Amino acid sequence: MKKVFISQPMRGWEDEEILAFRNIIKMNLEKSLDDDIEIIDSFLQDYPGEINKHIPVYYLGKSIQLLSQADVAYFGGDWKNARGCQIEYAICKKYGIPTIEEWDDILIHTGENLI
């Protein structure tokens, strides 16, 4: 079973929209990857109240921890224009985590021996 990390823009989206998009991504991945997958739950809602500045940095740090568990990372939506997604993508490239990029409803596989 492959563990898949999903990176997607979240700023300006309602929680329900984010979760619906993630479900669509999961269904598309299950169809396109001839493999059992487990989605790493990186949709974070816990927020310690003591952080009142740089909240996005807090969530990015948590997502990077989860990214470390991934066999592959999926980048969807307008990820190229989202700061956190750009950072997660750079980490994948620097640390050799294979990636899948969404582009006009086509999955583009990058990295060595992805599947």
DSSP file (Angstrom, degrees, kcal/mol; ACC not computed):
  #  RESIDUE AA STRUCTURE BP1 BP2  ACC     N-H-->O    O-->H-N    N-H-->O    O-->H-N    TCO  KAPPA ALPHA  PHI   PSI    X-CA   Y-CA   Z-CA
    1    1 A M              0   0    0      0, 0.0     2,-0.4     0, 0.0    36,-0.2   0.000 360.0 360.0 360.0 130.6    0.0    0.0    0.0
    2    2 A K  E     -a   37   0A   0     34,-2.5    36,-2.9    69,-0.0     2,-0.6  -0.748 360.0-138.4 -91.9 135.2    1.3    3.4   -1.0
    3    3 A K  E     -a   38   0A   0     -2,-0.4    68,-2.6    34,-0.2    69,-1.6  -0.840  22.7-161.2 -92.4 123.8    1.0    6.3    1.4
    4    4 A V  E     -ab  39  72A   0     34,-3.0    36,-2.9    -2,-0.6     2,-0.5  -0.917   9.2-156.6-114.1 127.6    0.0    9.5   -0.6
    5    5 A F  E     - b   0  73A   0     67,-2.3    69,-3.5    -2,-0.5     2,-0.5  -0.867  13.8-148.0 -97.0 131.0    0.4   13.0    0.7
    6    6 A I  E     - b   0  74A   0     34,-0.5     2,-0.5    -2,-0.5    69,-0.2  -0.895  11.4-170.3-104.8 125.6   -1.9   15.6   -0.9
    7    7 A S  E     + b   0  75A   0     67,-3.4    69,-2.5    -2,-0.5    72,-0.1  -0.968  22.1 149.7-112.8 124.3   -0.7   19.1   -1.4
    8    8 A Q        -     0   0    0     -2,-0.5    69,-0.1    67,-0.2     2,-0.1  -0.989  50.9 -91.6-149.9 152.0   -3.3   21.6   -2.5
    9    9 A P        +     0   0    0      0, 0.0    70,-0.1     0, 0.0    69,-0.1  -0.407  40.3 170.0 -63.6 143.2   -4.1   25.3   -2.1
   10   10 A M    >   +     0   0    0     -2,-0.1     3,-2.2     3,-0.0     2,-0.1   0.538  35.2 113.7-128.3 -19.9   -6.3   26.0    0.9
   11   11 A R  T 3  S+     0   0    0      1,-0.3     3,-0.1     3,-0.0     0, 0.0  -0.365  90.1  10.7 -61.9 128.6   -6.3   29.8    1.4
   12   12 A G  T 3  S+     0   0    0      1,-0.3     2,-0.3    -2,-0.1    -1,-0.3   0.436 103.2 115.7  85.3   0.1   -9.7   31.2    0.7
   13   13 A W    <   -     0   0    0     -3,-2.2    -1,-0.3     2,-0.0     2,-0.2  -0.784  65.3-123.0-102.3 145.9  -11.4   27.8    0.6
   14   14 A E     >  -     0   0    0     -2,-0.3     4,-2.2     1,-0.1     3,-0.4  -0.527  29.6-112.0 -77.8 153.1  -14.1   26.6    3.0
   15   15 A D  H  > S+     0   0    0      1,-0.2     4,-2.6     2,-0.2     5,-0.2   0.889 118.3  54.0 -53.4 -42.8  -13.3   23.4    4.9
   16   16 A E  H  > S+     0   0    0      1,-0.2     4,-2.2     2,-0.2    -1,-0.2   0.873 108.3  49.5 -62.4 -37.6  -16.1   21.6    3.0
   17   17 A E  H  > S+     0   0    0     -3,-0.4     4,-2.3     2,-0.2    -1,-0.2   0.906 111.0  49.4 -67.4 -42.1  -14.6   22.6   -0.4
   18   18 A I  H  X S+     0   0    0     -4,-2.2     4,-2.2     1,-0.2    -2,-0.2   0.940 113.3  45.8 -62.0 -47.8  -11.1   21.5    0.6
   19   19 A L  H  X S+     0   0    0     -4,-2.6     4,-2.0     1,-0.2    -1,-0.2   0.877 111.7  51.7 -66.0 -37.9  -12.4   18.1    1.8
   20   20 A A  H  X S+     0   0    0     -4,-2.2     4,-1.9    -5,-0.2    -1,-0.2   0.916 110.5  48.7 -64.0 -42.7  -14.6   17.6   -1.3
   21   21 A F  H  X S+     0   0    0     -4,-2.3     4,-2.5     1,-0.2    -2,-0.2   0.899 109.6  52.7 -63.8 -40.4  -11.6   18.4   -3.6
   22   22 A R  H  X S+     0   0    0     -4,-2.2     4,-2.5     1,-0.2    -1,-0.2   0.879 107.2  52.1 -63.2 -37.8   -9.5   15.9   -1.6
   23   23 A N  H  X S+     0   0    0     -4,-2.0     4,-2.3     2,-0.2    -1,-0.2   0.896 109.4  49.2 -65.4 -39.6  -12.1   13.2   -2.1
   24   24 A I  H  X S+     0   0    0     -4,-1.9     4,-2.5     2,-0.2    -2,-0.2   0.922 110.8  50.6 -63.4 -44.4  -12.1   13.8   -5.8
   25   25 A I  H  X S+     0   0    0     -4,-2.5     4,-2.7     1,-0.2    -2,-0.2   0.930 109.9  50.4 -58.3 -46.2   -8.3   13.6   -5.8
   26   26 A K  H  X S+     0   0    0     -4,-2.5     4,-2.5     1,-0.2    -1,-0.2   0.923 110.8  48.3 -60.4 -45.1   -8.4   10.3   -3.9
   27   27 A M  H  X S+     0   0    0     -4,-2.3     4,-1.6     1,-0.2    -1,-0.2   0.913 112.9  48.4 -62.6 -42.3  -10.9    8.8   -6.4
   28   28 A N  H  X S+     0   0    0     -4,-2.5     4,-2.6     1,-0.2     5,-0.2   0.894 111.8  49.5 -65.0 -40.0   -8.8    9.9   -9.4
   29   29 A L  H  X S+     0   0    0     -4,-2.7     4,-3.0     1,-0.2    -2,-0.2   0.907 108.0  53.0 -65.9 -41.2   -5.7    8.5   -7.8
   30   30 A E  H  < S+     0   0    0     -4,-2.5     5,-0.3    -5,-0.2    -1,-0.2   0.866 113.9  44.1 -62.2 -35.0   -7.3    5.1   -7.1
   31   31 A K  H  < S+     0   0    0     -4,-1.6    -2,-0.2    -5,-0.2    -1,-0.2   0.913 119.9  39.3 -73.3 -43.8   -8.4    4.9  -10.7
   32   32 A S  H  < S+     0   0    0     -4,-2.6     2,-0.7    -5,-0.1    -2,-0.2   0.807 108.4  63.1 -83.4 -29.5   -5.1    6.0  -12.2
   33   33 A L  S  < S-     0   0    0     -4,-3.0     2,-2.4    -5,-0.2    -1,-0.1  -0.860  74.5-146.9 -97.3 119.9   -2.7    4.2   -9.9
   34   34 A D  S    S+     0   0    0     -2,-0.7     2,-0.3     2,-0.1    -4,-0.1  -0.387  71.6  83.8 -82.0  63.2   -3.1    0.5  -10.1
   35   35 A D  S    S-     0   0    0     -2,-2.4     2,-0.3    -5,-0.3    -2,-0.1  -0.984  87.4 -96.2-159.0 153.7   -2.3    0.1   -6.5
   36   36 A D        -     0   0    0     -2,-0.3   -34,-2.5     2,-0.0     2,-0.3  -0.646  47.5-166.0 -75.4 136.5   -3.9    0.3   -3.1
   37   37 A I  E     -a    2   0A   0     -2,-0.3     2,-0.4   -36,-0.2   -34,-0.2  -0.914  20.0-156.2-126.6 153.8   -3.3    3.8   -1.6
   38   38 A E  E     -a    3   0A   0    -36,-2.9   -34,-3.0    -2,-0.3     2,-0.5  -0.997  20.2-138.6-124.5 124.1   -3.7    5.3    1.8
   39   39 A I  E     -a    4   0A   0     -2,-0.4     2,-0.5   -36,-0.2   -34,-0.2  -0.713  16.6-130.7 -83.4 126.4   -4.2    9.1    1.9
   40   40 A I        -     0   0    0    -36,-2.9     2,-1.5    -2,-0.5   -34,-0.5  -0.659  24.7-122.6 -74.0 124.2   -2.2   10.8    4.7
   41   41 A D        +     0   0    0     -2,-0.5    -1,-0.1     1,-0.2   -36,-0.1  -0.533  50.7 154.3 -75.1  92.8   -4.6   13.0    6.5
   42   42 A S        +     0   0    0     -2,-1.5     2,-1.1   -36,-0.1    -1,-0.2   0.248  34.0 110.7-105.9  11.2   -2.9   16.3    6.2
   43   43 A F        -     0   0    0     -3,-0.0     2,-0.4    20,-0.0    -2,-0.0  -0.764  58.6-163.0 -84.9 101.3   -6.0   18.5    6.5
   44   44 A L        +     0   0    0     -2,-1.1    -2,-0.1     1,-0.1    15,-0.0  -0.706  31.3 161.1 -97.3 133.8   -5.2   20.0    9.8
   45   45 A Q        +     0   0    0     -2,-0.4     2,-0.4    14,-0.0    -1,-0.1   0.477  44.8 104.7-123.7 -11.0   -7.8   21.7   12.0
   46   46 A D        +     0   0    0      2,-0.0    -2,-0.0     1,-0.0     0, 0.0  -0.592  45.6 179.2 -76.4 132.9   -6.1   21.6   15.4
   47   47 A Y        -     0   0    0     -2,-0.4     2,-0.5    12,-0.0     8,-0.0  -0.947  25.0-138.8-137.7 113.7   -4.8   25.0   16.3
   48   48 A P    >   -     0   0    0      0, 0.0     3,-1.8     0, 0.0    -2,-0.0  -0.607  17.5-139.4 -73.1 124.6   -3.1   25.8   19.6
   49   49 A G  T 3  S+     0   0    0     -2,-0.5     0, 0.0     1,-0.3     0, 0.0   0.657  91.6  75.4 -60.6 -18.6   -4.4   29.2   20.7
   50   50 A E  T 3  S+     0   0    0      2,-0.1     2,-0.7     1,-0.0    -1,-0.3   0.707  78.4  82.1 -71.9 -16.7   -1.0   30.4   21.9
   51   51 A I    <   +     0   0    0     -3,-1.8     3,-0.1     1,-0.2     4,-0.0  -0.784  45.3 154.7 -88.9 116.1    0.1   31.0   18.3
   52   52 A N        +     0   0    0     -2,-0.7     2,-0.4     1,-0.1    -1,-0.2   0.377  58.6  55.1-120.2   1.9   -1.2   34.4   17.2
   53   53 A K  S    S+     0   0    0      1,-0.1    -1,-0.1     2,-0.1     0, 0.0  -0.989 108.7  11.0-135.8 143.0    1.3   35.2   14.6
   54   54 A H    >>  +     0   0    0     -2,-0.4     4,-1.3     3,-0.1     3,-0.7   0.892  66.6 166.0  59.1  43.6    2.5   33.3   11.5
   55   55 A I  H 3> S+     0   0    0      1,-0.2     4,-1.9     2,-0.2     3,-0.4   0.889  70.9  58.8 -57.5 -42.4   -0.3   30.7   11.7
   56   56 A P  H 3> S+     0   0    0      0, 0.0     4,-2.4     0, 0.0    -1,-0.2   0.851 101.9  55.4 -58.6 -31.6    0.4   29.4    8.2
   57   57 A V  H <> S+     0   0    0     -3,-0.7     4,-2.3     2,-0.2    -2,-0.2   0.886 104.7  53.6 -67.0 -38.0    4.0   28.6    9.2
   58   58 A Y  H  X S+     0   0    0     -4,-1.3     4,-1.8    -3,-0.4    -1,-0.2   0.952 112.3  43.2 -58.8 -50.6    2.6   26.5   12.1
   59   59 A Y  H  X S+     0   0    0     -4,-1.9     4,-2.4     1,-0.2    -2,-0.2   0.863 111.3  54.5 -67.1 -36.2    0.4   24.5    9.7
   60   60 A L  H  X S+     0   0    0     -4,-2.4     4,-2.3    -5,-0.2    -1,-0.2   0.913 106.9  51.7 -63.0 -42.3    3.2   24.2    7.1
   61   61 A G  H  X S+     0   0    0     -4,-2.3     4,-1.6     1,-0.2    -2,-0.2   0.910 110.7  47.9 -60.0 -42.9    5.5   22.7    9.8
   62   62 A K  H  X S+     0   0    0     -4,-1.8     4,-1.7     1,-0.2    -1,-0.2   0.907 111.1  50.6 -64.4 -41.7    2.9   20.1   10.7
   63   63 A S  H  X S+     0   0    0     -4,-2.4     4,-2.4     1,-0.2    -2,-0.2   0.866 106.3  55.2 -67.5 -34.2    2.3   19.2    7.1
   64   64 A I  H  X S+     0   0    0     -4,-2.3     4,-1.3     2,-0.2    -1,-0.2   0.885 104.5  54.6 -64.6 -37.5    6.0   18.8    6.5
   65   65 A Q  H  < S+     0   0    0     -4,-1.6     3,-0.3     1,-0.2     4,-0.2   0.921 111.3  44.5 -59.3 -42.9    6.1   16.3    9.4
   66   66 A L  H >< S+     0   0    0     -4,-1.7     3,-1.8     1,-0.2     4,-0.3   0.865 105.5  61.4 -69.8 -36.2    3.3   14.3    7.6
   67   67 A L  H >< S+     0   0    0     -4,-2.4     3,-1.8     1,-0.3    -1,-0.2   0.813  91.5  68.7 -58.6 -30.7    5.1   14.6    4.2
   68   68 A S  T 3< S+     0   0    0     -4,-1.3    -1,-0.3    -3,-0.3    -2,-0.2   0.689  96.6  53.8 -64.1 -16.8    8.0   12.7    5.8
   69   69 A Q  T <  S+     0   0    0     -3,-1.8    -1,-0.3    -4,-0.2    -2,-0.2   0.500  88.2 112.1 -92.3  -5.3    5.7    9.6    5.9
   70   70 A A    <   -     0   0    0     -3,-1.8   -66,-0.2    -4,-0.3     3,-0.1  -0.403  49.9-166.2 -80.7 143.1    4.8    9.7    2.2
   71   71 A D  S    S+     0   0    0    -68,-2.6     2,-0.3     1,-0.4   -67,-0.2   0.707  88.5   3.8 -84.7 -28.1    5.7    7.2   -0.5
   72   72 A V  E     -b    4   0A   0    -69,-1.6   -67,-2.3    25,-0.1     2,-0.4  -0.984  69.4-139.3-154.8 149.3    4.5    9.8   -3.1
   73   73 A A  E     -bc   5  99A   0     25,-2.4    27,-2.6    -2,-0.3     2,-0.5  -0.957  11.9-152.2-117.5 133.1    3.2   13.4   -3.0
   74   74 A Y  E     -bc   6 100A   0    -69,-3.5   -67,-3.4    -2,-0.4     2,-0.6  -0.881   4.6-160.8-104.5 131.3    0.3   14.6   -5.1
   75   75 A F  E     +bc   7 101A   0     25,-3.2    27,-2.7    -2,-0.5     2,-0.2  -0.952  22.2 171.1-115.7 115.6    0.2   18.3   -6.1
   76   76 A G        +     0   0    0    -69,-2.5     3,-0.2    -2,-0.6    27,-0.0  -0.749  35.2  10.2-126.5 168.4   -3.3   19.4   -7.2
   77   77 A G  S    S-     0   0    0     -2,-0.2     2,-1.1     1,-0.2     3,-0.3  -0.315 122.4 -22.9  66.2-149.8   -5.3   22.5   -8.1
   78   78 A D  S >  S+     0   0    0      1,-0.2     3,-1.7     2,-0.1    -1,-0.2  -0.289  86.0 145.4 -87.7  49.5   -3.4   25.8   -8.5
   79   79 A W  G >   +     0   0    0     -2,-1.1     3,-1.8     1,-0.3     7,-0.2   0.783  58.0  68.6 -62.9 -29.1   -0.5   24.5   -6.3
   80   80 A K  G 3  S+     0   0    0     -3,-0.3    -1,-0.3     1,-0.3    -2,-0.1   0.689 103.0  46.2 -66.5 -16.2    2.2   26.3   -8.2
   81   81 A N  G <  S+     0   0    0     -3,-1.7     2,-0.5     5,-0.0    -1,-0.3   0.218  93.4  92.3-108.5  13.4    0.8   29.6   -6.9
   82   82 A A    <>  -     0   0    0     -3,-1.8     4,-2.5     1,-0.1     5,-0.2  -0.939  67.5-145.6-112.0 123.9    0.4   28.5   -3.3
   83   83 A R  H  > S+     0   0    0     -2,-0.5     4,-2.1     1,-0.2     5,-0.2   0.904  98.4  47.3 -52.8 -50.4    3.4   29.2   -1.0
   84   84 A G  H  > S+     0   0    0      1,-0.2     4,-2.6     2,-0.2    -1,-0.2   0.902 112.3  49.6 -62.2 -41.7    3.0   26.1    1.2
   85   85 A C  H  > S+     0   0    0      1,-0.2     4,-2.6     2,-0.2    -1,-0.2   0.899 108.9  53.2 -63.9 -40.5    2.6   23.8   -1.8
   86   86 A Q  H  X S+     0   0    0     -4,-2.5     4,-2.2    -7,-0.2    -1,-0.2   0.904 111.1  46.4 -60.7 -41.4    5.7   25.4   -3.4
   87   87 A I  H  X S+     0   0    0     -4,-2.1     4,-2.2     2,-0.2    -2,-0.2   0.916 112.1  49.8 -68.5 -43.7    7.7   24.6   -0.3
   88   88 A E  H  X S+     0   0    0     -4,-2.6     4,-2.2     1,-0.2    -2,-0.2   0.897 111.1  50.4 -61.6 -39.9    6.4   21.1    0.0
   89   89 A Y  H  X S+     0   0    0     -4,-2.6     4,-2.3     2,-0.2    -2,-0.2   0.919 108.8  51.0 -64.3 -43.9    7.3   20.5   -3.7
   90   90 A A  H  X S+     0   0    0     -4,-2.2     4,-2.5     1,-0.2    -1,-0.2   0.890 109.1  51.9 -61.0 -39.2   10.8   21.8   -3.1
   91   91 A I  H  X S+     0   0    0     -4,-2.2     4,-2.4     2,-0.2     6,-0.3   0.924 108.0  51.6 -62.9 -44.3   11.2   19.4   -0.1
   92   92 A C  H  X>S+     0   0    0     -4,-2.2     5,-2.0     1,-0.2     4,-0.8   0.928 112.5  45.8 -57.6 -45.4   10.1   16.5   -2.3
   93   93 A K  H  <5S+     0   0    0     -4,-2.3     3,-0.4     1,-0.2    -2,-0.2   0.907 115.0  46.2 -66.8 -42.2   12.6   17.4   -4.9
   94   94 A K  H  <5S+     0   0    0     -4,-2.5    -1,-0.2     1,-0.2    -2,-0.2   0.824 121.0  37.6 -70.0 -31.4   15.5   17.9   -2.4
   95   95 A Y  H  <5S-     0   0    0     -4,-2.4    -1,-0.2    -5,-0.2    -2,-0.2   0.304 111.4-111.8-108.1   8.2   14.7   14.7   -0.4
   96   96 A G  T  <5 +     0   0    0     -4,-0.8    -3,-0.2    -3,-0.4    -4,-0.1   0.761  58.0 155.5  73.7  26.4   13.8   12.4   -3.3
   97   97 A I      < -     0   0    0     -5,-2.0    -1,-0.2    -6,-0.3   -25,-0.1  -0.783  46.3-120.1 -84.9 120.2   10.1   12.0   -2.6
   98   98 A P        -     0   0    0      0, 0.0   -25,-2.4     0, 0.0     2,-0.3  -0.227  32.5-153.0 -59.4 150.1    8.4   11.1   -5.9
   99   99 A T  E     -cD  73 110A   0     11,-1.3    11,-2.6   -27,-0.2     2,-0.4  -0.903  17.9-157.5-127.8 154.0    5.7   13.5   -7.0
  100  100 A I  E     -cD  74 109A   0    -27,-2.6   -25,-3.2    -2,-0.3     2,-0.4  -1.000  18.7-158.9-124.9 128.6    2.5   13.5   -9.1
  101  101 A E  E     -cD  75 108A   0      7,-2.8     7,-2.9    -2,-0.4     2,-0.5  -0.901  10.5-137.4-112.3 138.1    1.4   16.8  -10.5
  102  102 A E  E     + D   0 107A   0    -27,-2.7     2,-0.3    -2,-0.4     5,-0.2  -0.779  29.2 166.8 -90.4 133.0   -2.1   17.6  -11.7
  103  103 A W  E >   - D   0 106A   0      3,-2.0     3,-1.6    -2,-0.5    -2,-0.0  -0.856  69.7 -27.4-149.5 111.1   -2.3   19.6  -14.9
  104  104 A D  T 3  S-     0   0    0     -2,-0.3     3,-0.1     1,-0.3    -2,-0.0   0.910 122.8 -51.8  48.7  50.8   -5.5   20.0  -16.9
  105  105 A D  T 3  S+     0   0    0      1,-0.2     2,-0.5     0, 0.0    -1,-0.3   0.625 116.3 115.0  64.4  14.9   -7.0   16.8  -15.5
  106  106 A I  E <   -D  103   0A   0     -3,-1.6    -3,-2.0     2,-0.0     2,-0.5  -0.957  63.2-135.6-114.2 133.4   -3.9   14.8  -16.5
  107  107 A L  E     -D  102   0A   0     -2,-0.5     2,-0.6    -5,-0.2    -5,-0.2  -0.774  16.7-160.9 -88.0 126.6   -1.7   13.2  -13.9
  108  108 A I  E     -D  101   0A   0     -7,-2.9    -7,-2.8    -2,-0.5     2,-0.5  -0.939   7.2-150.7-109.2 119.3    2.0   13.8  -14.6
  109  109 A H  E     +D  100   0A   0     -2,-0.6     2,-0.3    -9,-0.2    -9,-0.2  -0.759  18.6 176.4 -92.4 131.0    4.3   11.4  -12.8
  110  110 A T  E     +D   99   0A   0    -11,-2.6   -11,-1.3    -2,-0.5     2,-0.1  -0.949  37.1  49.1-129.4 153.9    7.7   12.6  -11.9
  111  111 A G  S    S-     0   0    0     -2,-0.3     3,-0.5   -13,-0.2     2,-0.3  -0.329  89.8 -52.0 105.7 169.3   10.5   10.8  -10.0
  112  112 A E  S    S-     0   0    0      1,-0.2    -2,-0.1    -2,-0.1     0, 0.0  -0.635 109.0 -16.6 -87.1 134.5   12.1    7.4  -10.1
  113  113 A N  S    S+     0   0    0     -2,-0.3    -1,-0.2     1,-0.1    -2,-0.0   0.862  73.9 173.2  43.5  54.4   10.0    4.2  -10.1
  114  114 A L              0   0    0     -3,-0.5    -1,-0.1     1,-0.2    -2,-0.1   0.934 360.0 360.0 -59.0 -49.9    6.9    6.0   -8.8
  115  115 A I              0   0    0   -113,-0.0    -1,-0.2   -80,-0.0    -2,-0.1   0.374 360.0 360.0-121.0 360.0    4.6    3.0   -9.1
